[in-house]
Amino acid sequence: MIRDARTRDWPILDIPKLFLYHYLIGNDINIIPPYRPKAGEVEITFRTRKLARTFNSQRELQRAYGRRMAQRIMSRLAVLNSARTLADVPSTPPERCHPLKAEREGQFAVDLVYPRRLVFKPNHEPVPQKDDGGVDLEKITSIIIIEVVDYH
């Protein structure tokens, strides 16, 4: 699980309730231990607690965004989380991590289901810069998920 930016508490996984849910509903569920960032992983936090709750529950993700979109979001979070730095996230499809322009300057996005994007920003103060003024992706190890949006 991915933690909320405003709390240091890790969620407790209630195994008996998960098995009861599995028995009553009959769906396959993934039992994932609470997320604890390892050295060398991009740390992911969220802009709001509501967003953190939604993204930490497959059921809530499907309710909010639909099944196909929820699968894409989980896939993109797995790619972001497994990267050592933001430079390790592919800039080619299907993820296509890219910087945004104009009023979204300083933010990045990855593709989801067209036309939606997962928008995030570096969680560094100040944001690491290259000599030419661009963002140094090799030094970004923490991000804040802002929203899922169609900004076009």
C-alpha positions in Angstrom: 0.0 0.0 0.0 1.1 3.5 -0.6 1.0 5.9 2.3 -0.8 9.2 2.7 1.4 12.3 2.7 0.0 13.7 5.9 0.4 10.7 8.2 3.2 8.4 9.1 0.9 5.7 10.2 1.0 2.5 8.2 -2.4 0.8 7.5 -3.0 -2.5 9.3 -4.0 -5.3 7.0 -7.0 -7.2 8.5 -6.5 -10.8 7.1 -9.7 -12.4 8.7 -11.9 -9.7 7.1 -10.2 -10.1 3.7 -10.8 -13.9 3.8 -14.4 -13.4 4.9 -14.9 -10.9 2.0 -13.3 -13.5 -0.4 -15.6 -16.2 0.9 -18.8 -14.1 0.7 -18.1 -12.4 -2.6 -16.2 -15.1 -4.3 -13.7 -12.8 -6.0 -10.0 -13.3 -6.1 -8.3 -10.8 -4.0 -4.7 -9.9 -3.7 -3.3 -9.8 -0.1 -0.6 -7.2 -0.2 1.4 -6.3 2.9 1.4 -2.6 3.9 3.7 -0.6 1.6 7.1 0.3 3.1 9.4 2.1 0.7 12.8 0.3 0.2 16.0 2.1 -0.4 16.1 2.9 -4.1 12.4 3.2 -4.7 10.4 6.3 -5.7 8.3 7.2 -2.6 4.7 8.0 -3.6 2.4 10.3 -1.5 -0.9 11.8 -2.3 -2.2 15.4 -2.4 -5.3 14.5 -0.3 -6.4 11.7 2.1 -9.4 10.9 -0.1 -7.1 10.3 -3.0 -4.8 8.1 -0.9 -7.8 6.1 0.3 -9.1 5.6 -3.2 -5.7 4.6 -4.6 -5.0 2.2 -1.7 -8.1 0.1 -2.4 -8.7 -1.8 -5.6 -12.5 -1.7 -4.9 -12.5 2.1 -4.4 -10.4 2.6 -7.6 -12.9 0.6 -9.6 -15.8 2.4 -8.1 -14.3 5.8 -8.8 -12.7 5.2 -12.2 -14.1 1.9 -13.6 -12.4 -1.4 -14.0 -10.2 -0.7 -17.0 -9.0 2.7 -15.7 -8.3 1.1 -12.2 -6.1 -1.5 -13.8 -4.1 1.1 -15.6 -3.7 3.2 -12.5 -2.4 0.2 -10.5 -0.1 -0.7 -13.3 1.3 2.9 -13.6 1.7 3.1 -9.8 3.7 -0.2 -9.8 6.0 1.2 -12.5 6.5 4.5 -10.6 7.1 2.7 -7.3 9.6 0.2 -8.7 11.7 2.9 -10.4 14.9 4.0 -8.6 14.4 7.6 -9.8 11.9 9.3 -12.1 14.5 8.9 -14.9 13.9 5.2 -14.8 10.2 5.6 -15.7 9.8 5.0 -19.5 9.1 8.1 -21.6 7.7 5.9 -24.4 4.3 4.2 -24.5 2.6 2.7 -22.7 3.7 4.7 -19.6 5.0 7.8 -21.5 6.1 9.8 -18.5 6.4 13.4 -19.7 6.7 16.9 -18.2 3.7 19.3 -18.6 3.8 22.9 -19.8 2.0 26.2 -19.4 -0.1 26.4 -16.1 1.0 22.9 -15.2 4.7 23.7 -15.4 6.7 21.6 -12.9 4.2 18.7 -13.1 4.5 15.4 -14.9 2.0 12.9 -16.2 1.8 9.3 -17.3 -0.8 8.0 -19.8 -3.8 6.0 -18.6 -6.8 5.3 -20.7 -7.1 8.0 -23.4 -7.6 10.9 -22.8 -6.9 10.7 -19.0 -3.5 11.1 -17.4 -2.1 10.5 -13.9 -0.6 13.9 -12.9 2.1 14.2 -10.2 4.9 16.5 -9.2 8.3 16.0 -7.5 8.1 16.0 -3.7 11.4 17.9 -3.3 12.1 21.4 -2.0 13.7 22.8 -4.0 13.1 20.6 -7.1 16.5 19.3 -8.4 17.6 21.3 -11.4 20.2 20.6 -14.2 22.7 23.2 -15.2 20.6 24.1 -18.2 17.6 24.9 -16.0 15.6 21.6 -16.7 14.5 19.2 -14.0 17.1 16.6 -13.0 15.1 13.4 -13.2 18.0 11.4 -11.9 17.6 13.1 -8.5 13.8 12.8 -8.1 13.1 10.0 -5.6 9.8 11.2 -4.2 6.5 12.3 -5.9 3.1 13.6 -4.9 0.1 12.3 -6.9 -2.1 15.2 -7.7 -5.0 13.9 -9.7 -6.3 11.8 -12.6 -7.5 14.2 -15.3 -8.1 15.0 -18.9 -6.2 18.3 -19.2 -6.5 18.6 -23.0 
